[in-house]
């Protein structure tokens, strides 16, 4: 057994995240850890990696297990290049090399017996370096960097200059180079483009060691996992098979529980009725007491509270003019450096267009250039008349210590607290979430706050940069429905065809215009 978690309990304030949970990980198991936003999946990773101490219970790893953790909130060190970051995957090997050099330095003046001891130690350390292919590190770095599309970016670029997707790829590439005994992957497909998701699928299918994967990407889960652990109502339940098998088992279990609950409730009602009618009569008092004892000792079945499902509805402004925007020989870029060839693109009222293409080729830059948030290198964008735009950014700008209520009030100062609470609750957020600081919420909960802000502004054009990242399955389905019904115009950046294919009127491959493709 690689990992054993026993009787784990943990909570925040008066809310239980886990209650007496047990979990095990065996060699070669490929596990999907699933559940709605805010159920505690990332918290579970924090607990098993020792970043967070549980309130009760034990976490035991097998001896000498090396764990690799891809954190959805991980950050890269400013000033380091991509190559530096990837090379840092072999830090433990460089430490061993330093140990060898220190031992050689000691050999100048030692006895023969000590010399033999030191030579034996050097031999063991040297074997360790060779078994990890230490002398081919540069080749391995190039190989993984090429597979993840990082060589196209340039391995000597500073990591702070990169997009969210490029940063995710670097963290993932570093993790794969480390070759740990177990991988912990927290939403690894967020920001990854289709090609690299396919590459990661192949890698994980061929991966001999165990991994635990948090993901809301159902096709991805179905293609790589053989076990599902479902987090709900402070419990973790194990299901054998992929996500589809889990759904079958979950629905069956739910139906069985509901049937047992109805049967028991009927029995309780009958027992209570008998006791009420017969406890006062001498002839039947003993029978009534017997029924009361049965009632008192009965283990009452409780149905889990219905999870709050979000309801998304975008307020619509008056109709825009015929043309939303037209580009004339537009060249996009930053600080005068071109990222695209000159191109012409027209969007008309009511169209729902998707920008697709690999990470880092300029999709977000194109969106920001259209909005006028960054200047074009050359050419121009002509915006249409009567535009009321709503913009969902790929990454959350620093919310400081603001609560969800404060975050809404900054945008809608005329709303009363009741209206703000009702709007946030409609997006699937509980009272606890609503009163929390935005920065402590999960990625999915933060996305719901941002969608709430967007929904409460009248718009006729929505510009959405990767809105499905972090959203759970229910929220994605509801967002898809809301965007399908929206009568305005949509410009969407997304890597999930399953999400947009049913409503998109046009798909634009940005790589056709990009100089980075």
Legacy VTK file of the C-alpha trace (Angstrom):
# vtk DataFile Version 3.0
C-alpha trace
ASCII
DATASET POLYDATA
POINTS 517 float
0.000 0.000 0.000
1.364 3.412 -1.036
-0.972 5.605 1.013
-3.361 4.876 3.860
-5.725 7.505 5.287
-7.690 6.441 8.374
-10.569 8.128 10.239
-9.802 11.534 8.745
-11.880 14.480 9.972
-11.385 18.108 9.059
-13.456 21.274 9.018
-13.435 25.034 8.574
-15.404 26.885 11.239
-18.664 25.035 11.834
-18.586 23.218 8.489
-17.252 19.658 8.257
-15.164 19.102 5.115
-14.408 15.462 6.013
-15.982 13.292 8.690
-14.267 10.032 9.680
-13.047 9.332 6.136
-10.773 6.455 5.104
-8.873 6.122 1.824
-6.194 3.857 0.378
-3.923 3.970 -2.652
-2.378 0.815 -4.069
0.436 0.425 -6.576
-0.621 1.121 -10.172
-4.054 2.559 -9.308
-5.199 5.421 -11.526
-7.731 7.342 -9.427
-10.118 10.153 -10.326
-11.001 12.303 -7.286
-14.257 14.014 -8.190
-16.958 16.159 -6.592
-18.678 19.525 -6.836
-16.796 22.807 -6.408
-15.982 23.468 -2.757
-16.434 19.871 -1.526
-12.769 19.722 -0.438
-10.824 17.907 -3.181
-7.844 20.301 -3.128
-8.052 20.313 0.690
-7.612 16.527 0.603
-4.413 16.959 -1.456
-3.173 19.586 1.017
-3.779 17.164 3.905
-2.076 14.127 2.356
0.948 16.212 1.286
1.333 17.629 4.802
0.539 21.229 3.853
-2.506 21.116 6.111
-2.943 19.303 9.424
-6.256 17.432 9.768
-8.392 17.855 12.896
-8.270 14.074 13.465
-7.106 10.869 11.772
-3.855 9.565 10.322
-2.093 9.827 6.958
0.567 7.178 6.344
2.791 6.967 3.266
4.935 3.962 2.413
8.630 4.511 3.186
10.790 6.375 0.646
7.850 7.289 -1.607
8.519 10.359 -3.768
5.337 12.373 -4.364
4.893 14.816 -7.248
2.115 17.405 -6.803
0.667 19.652 -9.529
-1.201 22.331 -7.593
-3.885 24.419 -9.365
-2.570 27.467 -7.442
1.168 26.754 -7.900
3.361 29.702 -8.893
6.670 29.884 -10.741
9.717 31.738 -9.427
10.174 35.155 -11.130
13.554 35.588 -12.798
13.909 31.896 -13.695
13.857 30.746 -17.305
11.829 27.785 -18.565
15.069 25.775 -18.767
16.008 26.675 -15.153
12.580 25.569 -13.953
12.722 22.247 -15.804
16.274 21.580 -14.588
15.095 22.157 -11.005
13.224 18.837 -11.367
16.630 17.189 -10.857
17.585 19.140 -7.742
17.923 15.977 -5.678
20.395 14.594 -8.260
22.453 17.806 -8.223
22.494 17.497 -4.413
23.901 13.980 -4.787
26.570 15.287 -7.206
27.519 17.921 -4.592
27.727 15.169 -1.956
30.143 13.234 -4.210
32.308 16.337 -4.701
32.363 16.927 -0.909
33.477 13.323 -0.352
36.284 13.700 -2.921
37.402 16.847 -1.046
37.665 14.783 2.168
39.907 12.153 0.559
43.091 14.260 0.685
44.136 13.239 4.149
42.364 10.128 5.513
43.394 6.647 6.602
43.193 3.695 4.221
40.201 2.312 6.108
38.352 5.644 5.890
39.317 5.933 2.210
37.654 2.575 1.475
34.507 3.716 3.316
34.379 6.947 1.306
34.971 5.136 -1.994
32.131 2.748 -1.185
29.828 5.698 -0.435
30.823 7.427 -3.684
30.111 4.190 -5.578
26.566 3.974 -4.116
25.850 7.621 -4.893
27.278 7.236 -8.401
24.960 4.272 -9.033
22.031 6.413 -7.930
22.995 9.134 -10.438
23.351 6.607 -13.243
20.050 4.861 -12.436
18.310 8.256 -12.773
20.114 8.936 -16.073
21.807 12.006 -14.569
24.276 12.420 -17.418
21.468 12.729 -19.978
19.471 15.421 -18.169
19.746 17.947 -21.015
18.424 15.399 -23.516
15.480 14.506 -21.240
14.622 18.168 -20.657
14.607 18.842 -24.415
12.470 15.732 -25.051
9.719 16.597 -22.534
9.864 20.323 -23.406
9.319 19.450 -27.092
6.400 17.125 -26.245
4.703 19.918 -24.247
5.362 22.546 -26.944
7.784 24.534 -24.759
10.689 24.558 -27.219
8.508 26.645 -29.572
8.222 29.310 -26.851
11.980 29.345 -26.210
13.540 27.664 -23.188
15.459 30.804 -22.223
12.333 32.956 -21.758
11.523 34.275 -18.270
8.577 32.359 -16.776
6.833 35.608 -15.728
6.287 36.531 -19.408
4.097 33.499 -20.089
0.356 32.838 -20.342
-1.589 30.742 -17.811
-1.570 27.762 -20.164
2.174 27.983 -20.777
2.857 28.150 -17.012
0.674 25.069 -16.429
2.627 23.189 -19.122
5.959 24.094 -17.480
4.790 22.880 -14.056
3.472 19.688 -15.615
6.673 19.103 -17.625
8.778 19.616 -14.480
6.630 17.117 -12.603
6.939 14.508 -15.346
10.726 14.960 -15.412
10.851 14.302 -11.661
9.309 10.851 -12.297
7.831 10.539 -8.793
6.409 7.299 -7.416
2.978 8.903 -7.302
1.475 11.847 -9.167
-1.103 14.160 -7.568
-2.659 16.197 -10.365
-5.083 19.022 -9.507
-6.991 19.968 -12.671
-4.032 19.462 -15.052
-6.077 20.074 -18.224
-6.987 23.641 -17.254
-5.379 25.998 -19.796
-3.986 23.060 -21.819
-4.874 22.988 -25.503
-6.314 19.930 -27.271
-2.983 18.566 -28.582
-1.348 18.602 -25.176
-4.400 17.123 -23.462
-4.098 14.225 -25.946
-0.378 13.900 -25.156
-1.114 13.879 -21.405
-3.796 11.194 -21.947
-1.249 8.946 -23.660
1.340 9.623 -20.955
-1.036 8.763 -18.094
-2.340 5.641 -19.842
1.238 4.355 -20.124
2.207 5.526 -16.608
3.190 2.496 -14.535
3.001 4.201 -11.144
-0.091 5.370 -9.268
-1.748 8.755 -9.646
-4.676 10.665 -8.167
-6.316 13.110 -10.546
-8.742 15.932 -9.706
-10.659 16.913 -12.827
-14.066 18.076 -14.071
-13.200 17.092 -17.666
-15.388 13.987 -18.137
-13.919 12.717 -21.470
-10.408 13.087 -20.006
-11.348 11.225 -16.812
-12.975 8.426 -18.790
-9.834 7.932 -20.837
-7.266 7.667 -18.003
-8.753 6.434 -14.684
-9.789 2.982 -13.443
-11.162 4.043 -10.038
-13.320 6.944 -8.880
-13.389 8.394 -5.370
-16.392 10.710 -5.022
-16.303 13.540 -2.449
-19.735 14.601 -1.198
-21.232 15.672 2.136
-17.938 15.187 4.053
-17.578 11.582 2.817
-15.418 9.857 0.184
-16.998 6.892 -1.628
-15.087 4.437 -3.827
-16.405 3.258 -7.226
-14.643 0.813 -9.559
-14.372 1.958 -13.183
-14.384 5.290 -15.042
-16.672 8.326 -14.627
-19.536 6.763 -16.610
-19.443 3.666 -14.373
-19.437 5.956 -11.331
-22.590 7.717 -12.567
-24.381 4.368 -12.951
-23.343 3.260 -9.446
-24.114 6.643 -7.899
-27.626 6.821 -9.353
-28.373 3.222 -8.313
-27.113 3.881 -4.771
-29.195 7.066 -4.576
-32.359 5.256 -5.724
-31.806 2.428 -3.224
-31.281 4.919 -0.374
-34.419 6.880 -1.322
-36.481 3.651 -1.457
-35.151 2.552 1.953
-35.824 6.053 3.350
-39.466 6.041 2.158
-40.046 2.546 3.554
-38.541 3.502 6.926
-40.477 6.778 7.119
-43.704 4.846 6.544
-42.748 2.373 9.288
-41.886 5.246 11.688
-45.251 6.918 11.000
-47.105 3.645 11.680
-45.170 3.008 14.915
-45.738 6.566 16.160
-49.444 6.298 15.363
-49.726 2.977 17.241
-47.902 4.384 20.287
-50.079 7.517 20.342
-53.299 5.494 20.167
-52.355 2.736 22.618
-49.998 4.101 25.307
-52.849 5.289 27.539
-54.811 1.998 27.462
-53.873 -0.586 30.109
-54.499 -3.531 27.776
-52.177 -2.288 25.028
-49.637 -0.237 27.048
-46.942 -2.969 26.914
-47.255 -3.270 23.152
-47.036 0.527 22.860
-43.888 0.594 25.031
-42.371 -2.169 22.863
-43.044 -0.099 19.719
-41.572 2.980 21.424
-38.378 1.043 22.243
-38.128 0.004 18.606
-38.506 3.646 17.583
-35.857 4.797 20.057
-33.308 2.206 18.928
-33.936 2.632 15.215
-31.031 3.955 13.154
-32.790 6.610 11.120
-31.824 6.834 7.438
-31.014 10.385 6.414
-31.009 11.612 2.840
-28.133 13.887 1.895
-29.238 17.509 1.468
-29.790 18.413 -2.156
-26.707 20.117 -3.529
-27.347 23.690 -4.642
-27.212 23.720 -8.422
-26.299 27.002 -10.080
-28.729 28.918 -12.264
-27.040 31.155 -14.808
-29.042 33.780 -16.686
-27.367 36.698 -18.446
-29.209 40.024 -18.470
-29.609 41.265 -22.013
-29.221 44.880 -23.109
-30.844 46.421 -26.181
-29.762 44.918 -29.510
-26.369 45.968 -30.901
-25.838 47.267 -34.420
-25.330 44.809 -37.279
-21.530 44.618 -36.898
-19.951 43.915 -33.505
-16.419 44.509 -34.755
-14.393 44.539 -37.965
-10.606 44.293 -38.039
-8.639 45.970 -40.831
-5.154 44.435 -41.376
-4.940 43.993 -37.605
-1.575 42.986 -36.113
-1.738 42.071 -32.417
1.157 42.022 -29.945
2.735 43.532 -26.856
5.082 46.524 -26.550
5.272 46.867 -30.320
6.308 43.211 -30.847
3.978 41.536 -33.360
2.355 38.211 -32.406
0.219 37.911 -35.551
0.211 38.449 -39.282
-2.144 41.176 -40.547
-5.673 39.741 -40.666
-9.255 40.786 -41.291
-12.077 39.416 -39.157
-15.725 40.433 -38.973
-18.259 39.517 -36.310
-21.971 40.208 -36.774
-24.745 40.562 -34.220
-25.996 37.232 -32.832
-22.951 35.186 -33.857
-21.355 32.883 -31.295
-17.714 32.483 -32.268
-15.045 30.311 -30.628
-11.326 31.158 -30.784
-9.313 27.955 -30.627
-5.618 27.108 -30.960
-2.562 26.120 -28.926
-1.589 28.006 -25.760
0.547 31.094 -26.141
-0.356 31.852 -29.778
-2.222 35.025 -28.859
-5.921 34.187 -28.298
-6.183 36.297 -25.124
-4.100 39.048 -26.768
-6.568 39.088 -29.683
-9.512 39.337 -27.268
-7.869 42.210 -25.344
-6.982 44.002 -28.596
-10.621 43.836 -29.725
-11.739 45.215 -26.348
-9.153 48.002 -26.579
-7.451 46.876 -23.349
-4.094 46.705 -25.157
-3.034 48.682 -28.242
-2.653 46.992 -31.638
0.804 46.880 -33.216
-0.739 48.050 -36.501
-4.052 48.055 -38.329
-7.254 48.802 -36.464
-10.405 47.435 -34.878
-13.696 49.133 -35.707
-16.292 48.486 -33.020
-20.001 48.545 -33.853
-22.764 50.684 -32.363
-24.667 50.198 -29.109
-22.269 47.640 -27.630
-22.689 46.588 -24.003
-19.814 44.189 -23.356
-19.156 41.776 -20.533
-15.656 40.321 -20.135
-14.714 37.147 -18.236
-10.938 37.139 -17.710
-8.941 33.903 -17.705
-7.262 34.690 -14.385
-8.568 36.404 -11.259
-7.020 39.789 -10.562
-5.906 40.231 -6.943
-9.070 40.399 -4.769
-7.126 41.316 -1.608
-9.135 40.521 1.522
-12.537 41.289 0.000
-15.428 38.920 0.718
-17.782 37.794 -2.064
-20.294 40.398 -0.857
-17.630 43.165 -1.021
-16.575 41.970 -4.485
-20.151 42.377 -5.758
-20.639 45.718 -3.982
-17.600 47.235 -5.721
-19.367 46.607 -9.063
-22.984 47.139 -7.976
-22.997 49.727 -5.134
-26.752 50.347 -5.497
-27.666 46.729 -4.704
-28.792 45.977 -1.149
-27.210 43.080 0.750
-30.269 40.851 0.310
-30.050 41.233 -3.497
-26.319 40.475 -3.498
-26.772 37.368 -1.360
-29.635 36.165 -3.567
-27.576 36.717 -6.755
-24.571 34.793 -5.383
-26.794 31.968 -4.056
-28.343 31.641 -7.524
-24.840 30.912 -8.851
-24.537 27.920 -6.498
-22.707 29.567 -3.592
-23.685 28.808 0.012
-23.878 31.308 2.891
-20.418 30.165 4.020
-18.951 30.909 0.566
-20.759 34.238 0.306
-19.320 35.483 3.599
-15.788 34.163 2.897
-12.904 36.092 1.382
-12.731 35.447 -2.364
-9.060 34.421 -2.192
-9.777 31.412 0.097
-12.409 29.923 -2.235
-11.677 27.108 -4.675
-11.048 27.938 -8.340
-14.598 26.873 -9.257
-16.198 28.991 -6.521
-14.153 32.033 -7.606
-15.310 31.484 -11.201
-18.955 31.485 -9.998
-18.410 34.846 -8.266
-17.013 36.305 -11.498
-19.892 34.840 -13.522
-22.324 36.374 -11.016
-20.822 39.824 -11.666
-21.168 39.250 -15.413
-24.771 38.020 -15.161
-25.937 41.086 -13.264
-24.719 43.535 -15.883
-26.844 44.142 -18.988
-24.854 42.994 -22.026
-25.303 42.252 -25.685
-21.728 40.974 -26.225
-19.998 38.425 -23.965
-16.231 37.911 -24.269
-15.288 34.795 -22.302
-11.693 33.663 -21.820
-11.651 29.994 -20.674
-14.783 30.260 -18.478
-15.044 26.471 -17.944
-11.690 26.143 -16.149
-12.336 24.915 -12.569
-16.132 24.659 -13.016
-17.695 21.371 -11.908
-19.851 19.239 -14.227
-23.209 20.732 -13.116
-21.952 24.313 -13.471
-20.522 23.611 -16.958
-23.830 22.136 -18.121
-25.758 25.111 -16.729
-23.329 27.604 -18.338
-23.698 25.799 -21.667
-27.502 26.087 -21.389
-27.325 29.802 -20.485
-24.974 30.610 -23.398
-27.164 28.631 -25.805
-30.222 30.699 -24.750
-28.354 34.048 -24.713
-29.612 36.149 -27.630
-26.581 38.414 -27.728
-23.192 37.830 -29.367
-20.505 35.608 -27.841
-16.734 35.461 -28.349
-15.390 32.434 -26.473
-11.892 31.045 -25.903
-12.204 27.378 -25.000
-10.366 24.049 -25.401
-13.440 21.859 -24.791
-15.363 21.016 -27.991
-17.903 19.090 -25.869
-18.793 22.410 -24.234
-19.190 24.699 -27.256
-20.098 22.514 -30.257
-23.854 22.654 -29.609
-24.128 26.480 -29.724
-21.098 27.847 -31.641
-21.956 29.348 -35.041
-18.299 29.703 -36.066
-14.925 28.344 -34.876
-11.827 30.432 -35.681
-8.406 28.752 -35.508
-6.159 31.596 -34.286
-3.040 29.643 -35.327
-3.848 30.642 -38.951
-3.006 34.260 -38.041
-0.407 33.734 -35.324
3.347 34.127 -35.781
3.858 31.809 -32.781
1.961 28.786 -34.133
LINES 1 518
517 0 1 2 3 4 5 6 7 8 9 10 11 12 13 14 15 16 17 18 19 20 21 22 23 24 25 26 27 28 29 30 31 32 33 34 35 36 37 38 39 40 41 42 43 44 45 46 47 48 49 50 51 52 53 54 55 56 57 58 59 60 61 62 63 64 65 66 67 68 69 70 71 72 73 74 75 76 77 78 79 80 81 82 83 84 85 86 87 88 89 90 91 92 93 94 95 96 97 98 99 100 101 102 103 104 105 106 107 108 109 110 111 112 113 114 115 116 117 118 119 120 121 122 123 124 125 126 127 128 129 130 131 132 133 134 135 136 137 138 139 140 141 142 143 144 145 146 147 148 149 150 151 152 153 154 155 156 157 158 159 160 161 162 163 164 165 166 167 168 169 170 171 172 173 174 175 176 177 178 179 180 181 182 183 184 185 186 187 188 189 190 191 192 193 194 195 196 197 198 199 200 201 202 203 204 205 206 207 208 209 210 211 212 213 214 215 216 217 218 219 220 221 222 223 224 225 226 227 228 229 230 231 232 233 234 235 236 237 238 239 240 241 242 243 244 245 246 247 248 249 250 251 252 253 254 255 256 257 258 259 260 261 262 263 264 265 266 267 268 269 270 271 272 273 274 275 276 277 278 279 280 281 282 283 284 285 286 287 288 289 290 291 292 293 294 295 296 297 298 299 300 301 302 303 304 305 306 307 308 309 310 311 312 313 314 315 316 317 318 319 320 321 322 323 324 325 326 327 328 329 330 331 332 333 334 335 336 337 338 339 340 341 342 343 344 345 346 347 348 349 350 351 352 353 354 355 356 357 358 359 360 361 362 363 364 365 366 367 368 369 370 371 372 373 374 375 376 377 378 379 380 381 382 383 384 385 386 387 388 389 390 391 392 393 394 395 396 397 398 399 400 401 402 403 404 405 406 407 408 409 410 411 412 413 414 415 416 417 418 419 420 421 422 423 424 425 426 427 428 429 430 431 432 433 434 435 436 437 438 439 440 441 442 443 444 445 446 447 448 449 450 451 452 453 454 455 456 457 458 459 460 461 462 463 464 465 466 467 468 469 470 471 472 473 474 475 476 477 478 479 480 481 482 483 484 485 486 487 488 489 490 491 492 493 494 495 496 497 498 499 500 501 502 503 504 505 506 507 508 509 510 511 512 513 514 515 516
